[in-house]
Amino acid sequence: MKASYGKHKDEAAFLALLSAPARRALLHAGITTVERLSTYTEKDILQLHGIGPASLPTLRTCLEEEGLSFT
């Protein structure tokens, strides 16, 4: 399955591509947009309980689709 949330302008659409624990971890941290996600480092994101290395490729793709990257 390709990690893409396409042209959806729903702020939290990228969260639907993640596992439930990863989604909850980001929501708990207040990360509901890719713009906000881009203000974190990969190391910061991996420190959130519920986020594992398997989530990073999906998150990177979502950032790249918006012309963004991790800090």
PDB file of N, CA, C, O and CB in Angstrom:
ATOM      1  N   MET A   1       0.845  -1.182   0.000  1.00  0.00           N
ATOM      2  CA  MET A   1       0.000   0.000   0.000  1.00  0.00           C
ATOM      3  C   MET A   1       0.886   1.239   0.000  1.00  0.00           C
ATOM      4  O   MET A   1       1.789   1.360   0.829  1.00  0.00           O
ATOM      5  CB  MET A   1      -0.960   0.001   1.221  1.00  0.00           C
ATOM      6  N   LYS A   2       0.637   2.142  -0.908  1.00  0.00           N
ATOM      7  CA  LYS A   2       1.415   3.360  -0.995  1.00  0.00           C
ATOM      8  C   LYS A   2       0.989   4.321   0.112  1.00  0.00           C
ATOM      9  O   LYS A   2      -0.202   4.537   0.336  1.00  0.00           O
ATOM     10  CB  LYS A   2       1.252   4.013  -2.379  1.00  0.00           C
ATOM     11  N   ALA A   3       1.951   4.880   0.784  1.00  0.00           N
ATOM     12  CA  ALA A   3       1.673   5.834   1.850  1.00  0.00           C
ATOM     13  C   ALA A   3       1.407   7.192   1.221  1.00  0.00           C
ATOM     14  O   ALA A   3       2.337   7.947   0.938  1.00  0.00           O
ATOM     15  CB  ALA A   3       2.852   5.908   2.869  1.00  0.00           C
ATOM     16  N   SER A   4       0.153   7.492   1.007  1.00  0.00           N
ATOM     17  CA  SER A   4      -0.193   8.770   0.412  1.00  0.00           C
ATOM     18  C   SER A   4      -1.549   9.215   0.923  1.00  0.00           C
ATOM     19  O   SER A   4      -2.494   8.429   0.987  1.00  0.00           O
ATOM     20  CB  SER A   4      -0.192   8.683  -1.122  1.00  0.00           C
ATOM     21  N   TYR A   5      -1.630  10.449   1.276  1.00  0.00           N
ATOM     22  CA  TYR A   5      -2.929  10.974   1.641  1.00  0.00           C
ATOM     23  C   TYR A   5      -3.400  11.955   0.599  1.00  0.00           C
ATOM     24  O   TYR A   5      -4.400  12.651   0.781  1.00  0.00           O
ATOM     25  CB  TYR A   5      -2.885  11.631   3.010  1.00  0.00           C
ATOM     26  N   GLY A   6      -2.663  12.003  -0.504  1.00  0.00           N
ATOM     27  CA  GLY A   6      -3.081  12.720  -1.695  1.00  0.00           C
ATOM     28  C   GLY A   6      -3.418  14.166  -1.478  1.00  0.00           C
ATOM     29  O   GLY A   6      -2.720  14.886  -0.763  1.00  0.00           O
ATOM     30  N   LYS A   7      -4.491  14.584  -2.099  1.00  0.00           N
ATOM     31  CA  LYS A   7      -4.880  15.983  -2.099  1.00  0.00           C
ATOM     32  C   LYS A   7      -5.828  16.338  -0.961  1.00  0.00           C
ATOM     33  O   LYS A   7      -6.397  17.429  -0.943  1.00  0.00           O
ATOM     34  CB  LYS A   7      -5.516  16.327  -3.408  1.00  0.00           C
ATOM     35  N   HIS A   8      -6.001  15.421  -0.009  1.00  0.00           N
ATOM     36  CA  HIS A   8      -6.891  15.706   1.121  1.00  0.00           C
ATOM     37  C   HIS A   8      -6.373  16.924   1.874  1.00  0.00           C
ATOM     38  O   HIS A   8      -5.194  16.994   2.220  1.00  0.00           O
ATOM     39  CB  HIS A   8      -7.000  14.478   2.073  1.00  0.00           C
ATOM     40  N   LYS A   9      -7.243  17.863   2.120  1.00  0.00           N
ATOM     41  CA  LYS A   9      -6.828  19.045   2.857  1.00  0.00           C
ATOM     42  C   LYS A   9      -7.255  18.964   4.322  1.00  0.00           C
ATOM     43  O   LYS A   9      -7.052  19.907   5.087  1.00  0.00           O
ATOM     44  CB  LYS A   9      -7.406  20.298   2.210  1.00  0.00           C
ATOM     45  N   ASP A  10      -7.845  17.838   4.704  1.00  0.00           N
ATOM     46  CA  ASP A  10      -8.146  17.608   6.104  1.00  0.00           C
ATOM     47  C   ASP A  10      -6.817  17.574   6.843  1.00  0.00           C
ATOM     48  O   ASP A  10      -5.933  16.785   6.510  1.00  0.00           O
ATOM     49  CB  ASP A  10      -8.963  16.283   6.316  1.00  0.00           C
ATOM     50  N   GLU A  11      -6.679  18.427   7.841  1.00  0.00           N
ATOM     51  CA  GLU A  11      -5.403  18.556   8.540  1.00  0.00           C
ATOM     52  C   GLU A  11      -4.856  17.230   9.040  1.00  0.00           C
ATOM     53  O   GLU A  11      -3.652  16.992   8.950  1.00  0.00           O
ATOM     54  CB  GLU A  11      -5.553  19.495   9.694  1.00  0.00           C
ATOM     55  N   ALA A  12      -5.705  16.369   9.561  1.00  0.00           N
ATOM     56  CA  ALA A  12      -5.246  15.134  10.183  1.00  0.00           C
ATOM     57  C   ALA A  12      -5.335  13.929   9.253  1.00  0.00           C
ATOM     58  O   ALA A  12      -5.238  12.794   9.719  1.00  0.00           O
ATOM     59  CB  ALA A  12      -6.042  14.868  11.426  1.00  0.00           C
ATOM     60  N   ALA A  13      -5.517  14.142   7.955  1.00  0.00           N
ATOM     61  CA  ALA A  13      -5.683  13.024   7.019  1.00  0.00           C
ATOM     62  C   ALA A  13      -4.484  12.082   7.037  1.00  0.00           C
ATOM     63  O   ALA A  13      -4.651  10.873   6.877  1.00  0.00           O
ATOM     64  CB  ALA A  13      -5.900  13.551   5.606  1.00  0.00           C
ATOM     65  N   PHE A  14      -3.294  12.607   7.226  1.00  0.00           N
ATOM     66  CA  PHE A  14      -2.108  11.747   7.220  1.00  0.00           C
ATOM     67  C   PHE A  14      -2.122  10.762   8.377  1.00  0.00           C
ATOM     68  O   PHE A  14      -1.502   9.702   8.292  1.00  0.00           O
ATOM     69  CB  PHE A  14      -0.844  12.590   7.279  1.00  0.00           C
ATOM     70  N   LEU A  15      -2.817  11.094   9.450  1.00  0.00           N
ATOM     71  CA  LEU A  15      -2.878  10.203  10.609  1.00  0.00           C
ATOM     72  C   LEU A  15      -3.591   8.896  10.283  1.00  0.00           C
ATOM     73  O   LEU A  15      -3.307   7.871  10.904  1.00  0.00           O
ATOM     74  CB  LEU A  15      -3.580  10.896  11.767  1.00  0.00           C
ATOM     75  N   ALA A  16      -4.493   8.912   9.338  1.00  0.00           N
ATOM     76  CA  ALA A  16      -5.238   7.707   8.967  1.00  0.00           C
ATOM     77  C   ALA A  16      -4.339   6.640   8.365  1.00  0.00           C
ATOM     78  O   ALA A  16      -4.725   5.472   8.311  1.00  0.00           O
ATOM     79  CB  ALA A  16      -6.339   8.055   7.988  1.00  0.00           C
ATOM     80  N   LEU A  17      -3.156   7.014   7.915  1.00  0.00           N
ATOM     81  CA  LEU A  17      -2.227   6.067   7.307  1.00  0.00           C
ATOM     82  C   LEU A  17      -1.408   5.302   8.342  1.00  0.00           C
ATOM     83  O   LEU A  17      -0.689   4.365   7.996  1.00  0.00           O
ATOM     84  CB  LEU A  17      -1.300   6.794   6.364  1.00  0.00           C
ATOM     85  N   LEU A  18      -1.511   5.695   9.604  1.00  0.00           N
ATOM     86  CA  LEU A  18      -0.690   5.121  10.662  1.00  0.00           C
ATOM     87  C   LEU A  18      -1.459   4.092  11.480  1.00  0.00           C
ATOM     88  O   LEU A  18      -2.688   4.040  11.446  1.00  0.00           O
ATOM     89  CB  LEU A  18      -0.167   6.217  11.570  1.00  0.00           C
ATOM     90  N   SER A  19      -0.712   3.278  12.214  1.00  0.00           N
ATOM     91  CA  SER A  19      -1.333   2.339  13.140  1.00  0.00           C
ATOM     92  C   SER A  19      -2.019   3.128  14.257  1.00  0.00           C
ATOM     93  O   SER A  19      -1.693   4.291  14.494  1.00  0.00           O
ATOM     94  CB  SER A  19      -0.279   1.345  13.724  1.00  0.00           C
ATOM     95  N   ALA A  20      -2.949   2.502  14.925  1.00  0.00           N
ATOM     96  CA  ALA A  20      -3.669   3.179  16.008  1.00  0.00           C
ATOM     97  C   ALA A  20      -2.725   3.684  17.102  1.00  0.00           C
ATOM     98  O   ALA A  20      -2.886   4.820  17.547  1.00  0.00           O
ATOM     99  CB  ALA A  20      -4.702   2.237  16.616  1.00  0.00           C
ATOM    100  N   PRO A  21      -1.746   2.889  17.557  1.00  0.00           N
ATOM    101  CA  PRO A  21      -0.847   3.411  18.592  1.00  0.00           C
ATOM    102  C   PRO A  21      -0.041   4.631  18.122  1.00  0.00           C
ATOM    103  O   PRO A  21       0.152   5.581  18.881  1.00  0.00           O
ATOM    104  CB  PRO A  21       0.106   2.315  19.041  1.00  0.00           C
ATOM    105  N   ALA A  22       0.423   4.597  16.878  1.00  0.00           N
ATOM    106  CA  ALA A  22       1.184   5.728  16.342  1.00  0.00           C
ATOM    107  C   ALA A  22       0.290   6.955  16.211  1.00  0.00           C
ATOM    108  O   ALA A  22       0.701   8.068  16.539  1.00  0.00           O
ATOM    109  CB  ALA A  22       1.802   5.370  14.975  1.00  0.00           C
ATOM    110  N   ARG A  23      -0.916   6.750  15.736  1.00  0.00           N
ATOM    111  CA  ARG A  23      -1.872   7.855  15.591  1.00  0.00           C
ATOM    112  C   ARG A  23      -2.159   8.487  16.951  1.00  0.00           C
ATOM    113  O   ARG A  23      -2.147   9.711  17.085  1.00  0.00           O
ATOM    114  CB  ARG A  23      -3.190   7.359  14.942  1.00  0.00           C
ATOM    115  N   ARG A  24      -2.412   7.661  17.950  1.00  0.00           N
ATOM    116  CA  ARG A  24      -2.692   8.183  19.298  1.00  0.00           C
ATOM    117  C   ARG A  24      -1.494   8.933  19.867  1.00  0.00           C
ATOM    118  O   ARG A  24      -1.660   9.954  20.534  1.00  0.00           O
ATOM    119  CB  ARG A  24      -3.082   7.039  20.242  1.00  0.00           C
ATOM    120  N   ALA A  25      -0.284   8.432  19.607  1.00  0.00           N
ATOM    121  CA  ALA A  25       0.924   9.089  20.109  1.00  0.00           C
ATOM    122  C   ALA A  25       1.052  10.493  19.535  1.00  0.00           C
ATOM    123  O   ALA A  25       1.349  11.439  20.265  1.00  0.00           O
ATOM    124  CB  ALA A  25       2.170   8.262  19.764  1.00  0.00           C
ATOM    125  N   LEU A  26       0.829  10.633  18.236  1.00  0.00           N
ATOM    126  CA  LEU A  26       0.921  11.949  17.611  1.00  0.00           C
ATOM    127  C   LEU A  26      -0.186  12.875  18.107  1.00  0.00           C
ATOM    128  O   LEU A  26       0.065  14.047  18.389  1.00  0.00           O
ATOM    129  CB  LEU A  26       0.855  11.819  16.088  1.00  0.00           C
ATOM    130  N   LEU A  27      -1.389  12.365  18.214  1.00  0.00           N
ATOM    131  CA  LEU A  27      -2.493  13.182  18.717  1.00  0.00           C
ATOM    132  C   LEU A  27      -2.228  13.657  20.136  1.00  0.00           C
ATOM    133  O   LEU A  27      -2.473  14.817  20.466  1.00  0.00           O
ATOM    134  CB  LEU A  27      -3.800  12.398  18.668  1.00  0.00           C
ATOM    135  N   HIS A  28      -1.725  12.755  20.976  1.00  0.00           N
ATOM    136  CA  HIS A  28      -1.424  13.100  22.366  1.00  0.00           C
ATOM    137  C   HIS A  28      -0.358  14.197  22.433  1.00  0.00           C
ATOM    138  O   HIS A  28      -0.381  15.038  23.332  1.00  0.00           O
ATOM    139  CB  HIS A  28      -0.955  11.852  23.142  1.00  0.00           C
ATOM    140  N   ALA A  29       0.569  14.182  21.485  1.00  0.00           N
ATOM    141  CA  ALA A  29       1.628  15.196  21.431  1.00  0.00           C
ATOM    142  C   ALA A  29       1.168  16.482  20.748  1.00  0.00           C
ATOM    143  O   ALA A  29       1.924  17.450  20.674  1.00  0.00           O
ATOM    144  CB  ALA A  29       2.841  14.641  20.704  1.00  0.00           C
ATOM    145  N   GLY A  30      -0.066  16.494  20.251  1.00  0.00           N
ATOM    146  CA  GLY A  30      -0.592  17.685  19.592  1.00  0.00           C
ATOM    147  C   GLY A  30      -0.138  17.838  18.152  1.00  0.00           C
ATOM    148  O   GLY A  30      -0.203  18.930  17.587  1.00  0.00           O
ATOM    149  N   ILE A  31       0.324  16.737  17.556  1.00  0.00           N
ATOM    150  CA  ILE A  31       0.803  16.777  16.174  1.00  0.00           C
ATOM    151  C   ILE A  31      -0.326  16.317  15.265  1.00  0.00           C
ATOM    152  O   ILE A  31      -0.541  15.119  15.081  1.00  0.00           O
ATOM    153  CB  ILE A  31       2.077  15.884  15.983  1.00  0.00           C
ATOM    154  N   THR A  32      -1.040  17.276  14.701  1.00  0.00           N
ATOM    155  CA  THR A  32      -2.200  16.953  13.873  1.00  0.00           C
ATOM    156  C   THR A  32      -2.053  17.424  12.431  1.00  0.00           C
ATOM    157  O   THR A  32      -2.954  17.226  11.616  1.00  0.00           O
ATOM    158  CB  THR A  32      -3.437  17.562  14.473  1.00  0.00           C
ATOM    159  N   THR A  33      -0.928  18.040  12.116  1.00  0.00           N
ATOM    160  CA  THR A  33      -0.690  18.478  10.742  1.00  0.00           C
ATOM    161  C   THR A  33       0.734  18.089  10.339  1.00  0.00           C
ATOM    162  O   THR A  33       1.609  17.927  11.190  1.00  0.00           O
ATOM    163  CB  THR A  33      -0.911  20.022  10.598  1.00  0.00           C
ATOM    164  N   VAL A  34       0.951  17.943   9.036  1.00  0.00           N
ATOM    165  CA  VAL A  34       2.304  17.652   8.570  1.00  0.00           C
ATOM    166  C   VAL A  34       3.221  18.846   8.815  1.00  0.00           C
ATOM    167  O   VAL A  34       4.424  18.674   9.012  1.00  0.00           O
ATOM    168  CB  VAL A  34       2.294  17.284   7.075  1.00  0.00           C
ATOM    169  N   GLU A  35       2.663  20.046   8.804  1.00  0.00           N
ATOM    170  CA  GLU A  35       3.461  21.228   9.089  1.00  0.00           C
ATOM    171  C   GLU A  35       4.012  21.162  10.514  1.00  0.00           C
ATOM    172  O   GLU A  35       5.181  21.464  10.751  1.00  0.00           O
ATOM    173  CB  GLU A  35       2.623  22.506   8.892  1.00  0.00           C
ATOM    174  N   ARG A  36       3.177  20.774  11.436  1.00  0.00           N
ATOM    175  CA  ARG A  36       3.616  20.631  12.833  1.00  0.00           C
ATOM    176  C   ARG A  36       4.611  19.472  12.957  1.00  0.00           C
ATOM    177  O   ARG A  36       5.610  19.578  13.669  1.00  0.00           O
ATOM    178  CB  ARG A  36       2.393  20.397  13.773  1.00  0.00           C
ATOM    179  N   LEU A  37       4.335  18.376  12.266  1.00  0.00           N
ATOM    180  CA  LEU A  37       5.237  17.229  12.277  1.00  0.00           C
ATOM    181  C   LEU A  37       6.636  17.639  11.826  1.00  0.00           C
ATOM    182  O   LEU A  37       7.632  17.144  12.354  1.00  0.00           O
ATOM    183  CB  LEU A  37       4.695  16.109  11.378  1.00  0.00           C
ATOM    184  N   SER A  38       6.710  18.537  10.856  1.00  0.00           N
ATOM    185  CA  SER A  38       8.002  18.946  10.295  1.00  0.00           C
ATOM    186  C   SER A  38       8.851  19.738  11.280  1.00  0.00           C
ATOM    187  O   SER A  38      10.031  19.972  11.017  1.00  0.00           O
ATOM    188  CB  SER A  38       7.782  19.769   9.050  1.00  0.00           C
ATOM    189  N   THR A  39       8.293  20.149  12.389  1.00  0.00           N
ATOM    190  CA  THR A  39       9.065  20.895  13.385  1.00  0.00           C
ATOM    191  C   THR A  39       9.814  19.970  14.342  1.00  0.00           C
ATOM    192  O   THR A  39      10.533  20.437  15.225  1.00  0.00           O
ATOM    193  CB  THR A  39       8.147  21.815  14.176  1.00  0.00           C
ATOM    194  N   TYR A  40       9.648  18.672  14.167  1.00  0.00           N
ATOM    195  CA  TYR A  40      10.295  17.679  15.026  1.00  0.00           C
ATOM    196  C   TYR A  40      11.393  16.952  14.258  1.00  0.00           C
ATOM    197  O   TYR A  40      11.386  16.919  13.028  1.00  0.00           O
ATOM    198  CB  TYR A  40       9.261  16.670  15.568  1.00  0.00           C
ATOM    199  N   THR A  41      12.327  16.374  14.990  1.00  0.00           N
ATOM    200  CA  THR A  41      13.324  15.493  14.387  1.00  0.00           C
ATOM    201  C   THR A  41      12.776  14.072  14.404  1.00  0.00           C
ATOM    202  O   THR A  41      11.841  13.768  15.145  1.00  0.00           O
ATOM    203  CB  THR A  41      14.695  15.577  15.143  1.00  0.00           C
ATOM    204  N   GLU A  42      13.356  13.213  13.592  1.00  0.00           N
ATOM    205  CA  GLU A  42      12.952  11.803  13.618  1.00  0.00           C
ATOM    206  C   GLU A  42      13.197  11.216  15.006  1.00  0.00           C
ATOM    207  O   GLU A  42      12.401  10.418  15.500  1.00  0.00           O
ATOM    208  CB  GLU A  42      13.721  10.990  12.543  1.00  0.00           C
ATOM    209  N   LYS A  43      14.285  11.609  15.618  1.00  0.00           N
ATOM    210  CA  LYS A  43      14.603  11.117  16.962  1.00  0.00           C
ATOM    211  C   LYS A  43      13.516  11.513  17.959  1.00  0.00           C
ATOM    212  O   LYS A  43      13.114  10.709  18.800  1.00  0.00           O
ATOM    213  CB  LYS A  43      15.968  11.661  17.426  1.00  0.00           C
ATOM    214  N   ASP A  44      13.039  12.765  17.860  1.00  0.00           N
ATOM    215  CA  ASP A  44      11.953  13.217  18.744  1.00  0.00           C
ATOM    216  C   ASP A  44      10.712  12.354  18.563  1.00  0.00           C
ATOM    217  O   ASP A  44      10.092  11.930  19.539  1.00  0.00           O
ATOM    218  CB  ASP A  44      11.610  14.695  18.472  1.00  0.00           C
ATOM    219  N   ILE A  45      10.354  12.097  17.310  1.00  0.00           N
ATOM    220  CA  ILE A  45       9.147  11.329  17.009  1.00  0.00           C
ATOM    221  C   ILE A  45       9.280   9.896  17.525  1.00  0.00           C
ATOM    222  O   ILE A  45       8.326   9.337  18.067  1.00  0.00           O
ATOM    223  CB  ILE A  45       8.871  11.328  15.491  1.00  0.00           C
ATOM    224  N   LEU A  46      10.447   9.311  17.358  1.00  0.00           N
ATOM    225  CA  LEU A  46      10.654   7.934  17.822  1.00  0.00           C
ATOM    226  C   LEU A  46      10.598   7.816  19.343  1.00  0.00           C
ATOM    227  O   LEU A  46      10.399   6.721  19.869  1.00  0.00           O
ATOM    228  CB  LEU A  46      11.990   7.416  17.324  1.00  0.00           C
ATOM    229  N   GLN A  47      10.766   8.906  20.040  1.00  0.00           N
ATOM    230  CA  GLN A  47      10.702   8.872  21.497  1.00  0.00           C
ATOM    231  C   GLN A  47       9.265   8.843  22.007  1.00  0.00           C
ATOM    232  O   GLN A  47       9.036   8.572  23.186  1.00  0.00           O
ATOM    233  CB  GLN A  47      11.427  10.069  22.076  1.00  0.00           C
ATOM    234  N   LEU A  48       8.306   9.116  21.146  1.00  0.00           N
ATOM    235  CA  LEU A  48       6.900   9.089  21.562  1.00  0.00           C
ATOM    236  C   LEU A  48       6.457   7.640  21.741  1.00  0.00           C
ATOM    237  O   LEU A  48       6.702   6.799  20.876  1.00  0.00           O
ATOM    238  CB  LEU A  48       5.993   9.819  20.523  1.00  0.00           C
ATOM    239  N   HIS A  49       5.813   7.357  22.849  1.00  0.00           N
ATOM    240  CA  HIS A  49       5.312   6.010  23.109  1.00  0.00           C
ATOM    241  C   HIS A  49       4.238   5.671  22.077  1.00  0.00           C
ATOM    242  O   HIS A  49       3.226   6.363  21.966  1.00  0.00           O
ATOM    243  CB  HIS A  49       4.746   5.893  24.560  1.00  0.00           C
ATOM    244  N   GLY A  50       4.472   4.605  21.330  1.00  0.00           N
ATOM    245  CA  GLY A  50       3.519   4.194  20.301  1.00  0.00           C
ATOM    246  C   GLY A  50       4.056   4.360  18.893  1.00  0.00           C
ATOM    247  O   GLY A  50       3.482   3.839  17.938  1.00  0.00           O
ATOM    248  N   ILE A  51       5.156   5.083  18.764  1.00  0.00           N
ATOM    249  CA  ILE A  51       5.774   5.288  17.454  1.00  0.00           C
ATOM    250  C   ILE A  51       6.998   4.394  17.358  1.00  0.00           C
ATOM    251  O   ILE A  51       7.856   4.392  18.241  1.00  0.00           O
ATOM    252  CB  ILE A  51       6.158   6.788  17.230  1.00  0.00           C
ATOM    253  N   GLY A  52       7.066   3.639  16.278  1.00  0.00           N
ATOM    254  CA  GLY A  52       8.229   2.798  16.037  1.00  0.00           C
ATOM    255  C   GLY A  52       8.845   3.122  14.703  1.00  0.00           C
ATOM    256  O   GLY A  52       8.305   3.928  13.945  1.00  0.00           O
ATOM    257  N   PRO A  53       9.978   2.500  14.403  1.00  0.00           N
ATOM    258  CA  PRO A  53      10.674   2.767  13.142  1.00  0.00           C
ATOM    259  C   PRO A  53       9.822   2.486  11.904  1.00  0.00           C
ATOM    260  O   PRO A  53      10.045   3.098  10.859  1.00  0.00           O
ATOM    261  CB  PRO A  53      11.929   1.942  13.076  1.00  0.00           C
ATOM    262  N   ALA A  54       8.867   1.589  11.998  1.00  0.00           N
ATOM    263  CA  ALA A  54       8.022   1.265  10.851  1.00  0.00           C
ATOM    264  C   ALA A  54       7.130   2.441  10.444  1.00  0.00           C
ATOM    265  O   ALA A  54       6.663   2.493   9.306  1.00  0.00           O
ATOM    266  CB  ALA A  54       7.161   0.049  11.166  1.00  0.00           C
ATOM    267  N   SER A  55       6.892   3.372  11.347  1.00  0.00           N
ATOM    268  CA  SER A  55       6.053   4.536  11.042  1.00  0.00           C
ATOM    269  C   SER A  55       6.805   5.608  10.265  1.00  0.00           C
ATOM    270  O   SER A  55       6.188   6.421   9.576  1.00  0.00           O
ATOM    271  CB  SER A  55       5.507   5.131  12.324  1.00  0.00           C
ATOM    272  N   LEU A  56       8.121   5.618  10.368  1.00  0.00           N
ATOM    273  CA  LEU A  56       8.893   6.705   9.759  1.00  0.00           C
ATOM    274  C   LEU A  56       8.768   6.805   8.245  1.00  0.00           C
ATOM    275  O   LEU A  56       8.627   7.919   7.741  1.00  0.00           O
ATOM    276  CB  LEU A  56      10.324   6.542  10.108  1.00  0.00           C
ATOM    277  N   PRO A  57       8.811   5.708   7.486  1.00  0.00           N
ATOM    278  CA  PRO A  57       8.655   5.872   6.032  1.00  0.00           C
ATOM    279  C   PRO A  57       7.330   6.536   5.639  1.00  0.00           C
ATOM    280  O   PRO A  57       7.296   7.367   4.731  1.00  0.00           O
ATOM    281  CB  PRO A  57       8.759   4.519   5.353  1.00  0.00           C
ATOM    282  N   THR A  58       6.260   6.176   6.310  1.00  0.00           N
ATOM    283  CA  THR A  58       4.959   6.788   6.036  1.00  0.00           C
ATOM    284  C   THR A  58       4.991   8.274   6.364  1.00  0.00           C
ATOM    285  O   THR A  58       4.507   9.099   5.589  1.00  0.00           O
ATOM    286  CB  THR A  58       3.848   6.089   6.841  1.00  0.00           C
ATOM    287  N   LEU A  59       5.559   8.608   7.505  1.00  0.00           N
ATOM    288  CA  LEU A  59       5.624  10.009   7.909  1.00  0.00           C
ATOM    289  C   LEU A  59       6.516  10.815   6.961  1.00  0.00           C
ATOM    290  O   LEU A  59       6.181  11.947   6.612  1.00  0.00           O
ATOM    291  CB  LEU A  59       6.142  10.124   9.347  1.00  0.00           C
ATOM    292  N   ARG A  60       7.649  10.239   6.543  1.00  0.00           N
ATOM    293  CA  ARG A  60       8.532  10.923   5.593  1.00  0.00           C
ATOM    294  C   ARG A  60       7.806  11.203   4.284  1.00  0.00           C
ATOM    295  O   ARG A  60       7.914  12.297   3.729  1.00  0.00           O
ATOM    296  CB  ARG A  60       9.792  10.085   5.329  1.00  0.00           C
ATOM    297  N   THR A  61       7.065  10.211   3.791  1.00  0.00           N
ATOM    298  CA  THR A  61       6.334  10.374   2.533  1.00  0.00           C
ATOM    299  C   THR A  61       5.298  11.485   2.650  1.00  0.00           C
ATOM    300  O   THR A  61       5.164  12.304   1.740  1.00  0.00           O
ATOM    301  CB  THR A  61       5.654   9.057   2.130  1.00  0.00           C
ATOM    302  N   CYS A  62       4.573  11.521   3.746  1.00  0.00           N
ATOM    303  CA  CYS A  62       3.573  12.575   3.950  1.00  0.00           C
ATOM    304  C   CYS A  62       4.233  13.952   3.971  1.00  0.00           C
ATOM    305  O   CYS A  62       3.712  14.907   3.396  1.00  0.00           O
ATOM    306  CB  CYS A  62       2.799  12.338   5.261  1.00  0.00           C
ATOM    307  N   LEU A  63       5.372  14.045   4.632  1.00  0.00           N
ATOM    308  CA  LEU A  63       6.099  15.317   4.655  1.00  0.00           C
ATOM    309  C   LEU A  63       6.571  15.700   3.261  1.00  0.00           C
ATOM    310  O   LEU A  63       6.401  16.843   2.837  1.00  0.00           O
ATOM    311  CB  LEU A  63       7.295  15.235   5.611  1.00  0.00           C
ATOM    312  N   GLU A  64       7.162  14.752   2.550  1.00  0.00           N
ATOM    313  CA  GLU A  64       7.691  15.017   1.203  1.00  0.00           C
ATOM    314  C   GLU A  64       6.604  15.479   0.243  1.00  0.00           C
ATOM    315  O   GLU A  64       6.845  16.336  -0.607  1.00  0.00           O
ATOM    316  CB  GLU A  64       8.363  13.768   0.647  1.00  0.00           C
ATOM    317  N   GLU A  65       5.409  14.914   0.377  1.00  0.00           N
ATOM    318  CA  GLU A  65       4.300  15.308  -0.504  1.00  0.00           C
ATOM    319  C   GLU A  65       3.916  16.783  -0.308  1.00  0.00           C
ATOM    320  O   GLU A  65       3.313  17.400  -1.186  1.00  0.00           O
ATOM    321  CB  GLU A  65       3.074  14.411  -0.244  1.00  0.00           C
ATOM    322  N   GLU A  66       4.273  17.328   0.846  1.00  0.00           N
ATOM    323  CA  GLU A  66       3.981  18.729   1.115  1.00  0.00           C
ATOM    324  C   GLU A  66       5.230  19.599   0.990  1.00  0.00           C
ATOM    325  O   GLU A  66       5.207  20.781   1.335  1.00  0.00           O
ATOM    326  CB  GLU A  66       3.378  18.879   2.505  1.00  0.00           C
ATOM    327  N   GLY A  67       6.315  19.012   0.498  1.00  0.00           N
ATOM    328  CA  GLY A  67       7.556  19.762   0.346  1.00  0.00           C
ATOM    329  C   GLY A  67       8.250  20.022   1.675  1.00  0.00           C
ATOM    330  O   GLY A  67       8.996  20.992   1.812  1.00  0.00           O
ATOM    331  N   LEU A  68       8.006  19.159   2.649  1.00  0.00           N
ATOM    332  CA  LEU A  68       8.565  19.329   3.979  1.00  0.00           C
ATOM    333  C   LEU A  68       9.450  18.153   4.344  1.00  0.00           C
ATOM    334  O   LEU A  68       9.508  17.159   3.620  1.00  0.00           O
ATOM    335  CB  LEU A  68       7.457  19.495   5.008  1.00  0.00           C
ATOM    336  N   SER A  69      10.139  18.271   5.474  1.00  0.00           N
ATOM    337  CA  SER A  69      10.943  17.168   5.994  1.00  0.00           C
ATOM    338  C   SER A  69      11.059  17.339   7.507  1.00  0.00           C
ATOM    339  O   SER A  69      10.689  18.371   8.066  1.00  0.00           O
ATOM    340  CB  SER A  69      12.360  17.123   5.317  1.00  0.00           C
ATOM    341  N   PHE A  70      11.581  16.303   8.149  1.00  0.00           N
ATOM    342  CA  PHE A  70      11.861  16.428   9.572  1.00  0.00           C
ATOM    343  C   PHE A  70      12.967  17.460   9.758  1.00  0.00           C
ATOM    344  O   PHE A  70      13.797  17.654   8.870  1.00  0.00           O
ATOM    345  CB  PHE A  70      12.265  15.054  10.191  1.00  0.00           C
ATOM    346  N   THR A  71      12.976  18.112  10.895  1.00  0.00           N
ATOM    347  CA  THR A  71      13.988  19.126  11.210  1.00  0.00           C
ATOM    348  C   THR A  71      15.350  18.502  11.326  1.00  0.00           C
ATOM    349  O   THR A  71      16.329  19.201  11.586  1.00  0.00           O
ATOM    350  CB  THR A  71      13.644  19.858  12.500  1.00  0.00           C
TER     351      THR A  71
END
